[in-house]
């Protein structure tokens, strides 16, 4: 045999360095200049994307990474997947925890499971003293979310889709393709499983994923960049609205809503921020928010949960006040 041959281990190390270096740059953009000194938690479902993220993080920052798998117990075999992740972590000397909800998931299954997953992960992060939690959402996930939001008539905030940074949660793979992460998992002989819910036609995302897999018209990476810019625009509008409200003469009174011929999107944010100031758990958007604003502008009382919005008499409807709705009398 003639010609030089690259030793397999050396070639593998070159791949390690390139991929880990790219992750380091993406992580630095989210976590800041001291990113390499911090300790991180990685949410690992056992799929190829989260296993690739865990492996990259352990390669990049050995000794600074922990892993957690949330097992909701909603389908057969989920406990085996958690044990698979735990076994891999044990071999790689990565601390691992399996997190289980204290009670069965109720309500809208996917939404409730997602909320409980992040609650468990954030508690684990605080208990372990970790700077951030990393999830393995990637560019293909981002495109799916954008299309789903388009189908729901979302505005700027909705079309920003999956945020790269949301509190203590970082998503450094939003510009990585799913195929590249699967290829990395295969190249490094990482164990992984395919979540059957990803192909379950009962779920909107699974049907959409199937439809997008064969399309060639939409550029996945370009869509991810557009989502970044929409997120920047969304943050900029909120920034402007916060300063607008702060300029009001009665800004400290959270019951007041003012309108000085603001553009519609600015007024939507004004109303949303004032409602949130009175009830931090209250979220209203889309058609529901437009209905509230239509009632306000039409001089009618608007009701949002346990809050009432009434126009202040004599001021031509340019000022409204938020108050608590009276409690209903208990029926005898």
RAPE-V440875 format. One line per field, one symbol per residue. phi: phi as a letter, one per 30 degrees, with the letter a starting at -180 (. if undefined). psi: psi as a letter, one per 30 degrees, with the letter a starting at -180 (. if undefined). burial: b if it has 9 or more other C-alpha atoms within 8 Angstrom, else e. A space follows every 10 residues. Layout:
phi=???
psi=???
burial=???
This chain:
phi=.cidbddedd dddddedddd dddedddddc cjdcedcdcb ccdbdjdddd dddddddddd beicbbbbcc cdidbdjddd dddddddddd dcicebbccb edbedbided ddddddeddd ddddeddcic dbccccebdd dddededddd dchdcedddd hdddbbidcc bdcdccdedd dddddddchd dabcddddcd ddcedddded dddcdbdcdd dddddddedd dddddddded dedddddddc eddddcbcbb hdeedddede dddddddcbd ddbbaidddd ddddddddic dcbbicccbb ddeichidbb bcbddddddd dd
psi=klkkkkkeee eeeeeeeeee eeeeeeeefe flfgefflkl kkjjffleee eeeeeeeeee ikfgklkkkk jfgflkfeee eeeeeeeeee eghjkkkkkk kflkklajee eeeeeeeeee eeeeeeefhk elkklgkaee eeeeeeeeee fghlaeeeff bkkfkjbgkk ifgfgkkeee eeeeeeeghk klljjfffgj ffkeeeeeee efefkgekje eeeeeeeeee eeeeeeeeee eeeeeffkfh efjffkklkh hlleeeeeee eeeeeeffjf fkkklbeeee eeeeeefggl kkkjbgkkkk kkkgghgfkl kklkkkkkkk k.
burial=eeeeeeeeee beeeebeebb bebbebbbeb beeebeebbb bbbbbbbbbb bbbbebbbbb beebbbbbbb bbeeeeebbe bbebbbebbb eeebbbebbb beeebeeeee ebbeebbeeb bbeebeeeeb bbbbbbbbbb bbbbbbebbb eeebebbbbb bebbbeebbb bbbbbbbbee bbebbeeeeb bbeeeeeebb eeeebbbbbb eeeeeeeeeb bebbbbbbbb bebbeebbee beeebeeeee beebbbbeee eeeeebbbbb bbebbbeeee eeeeebeebb ebbebbeebb bbbeeebbbb bbeeeebbbb bbeeeeeeee ee
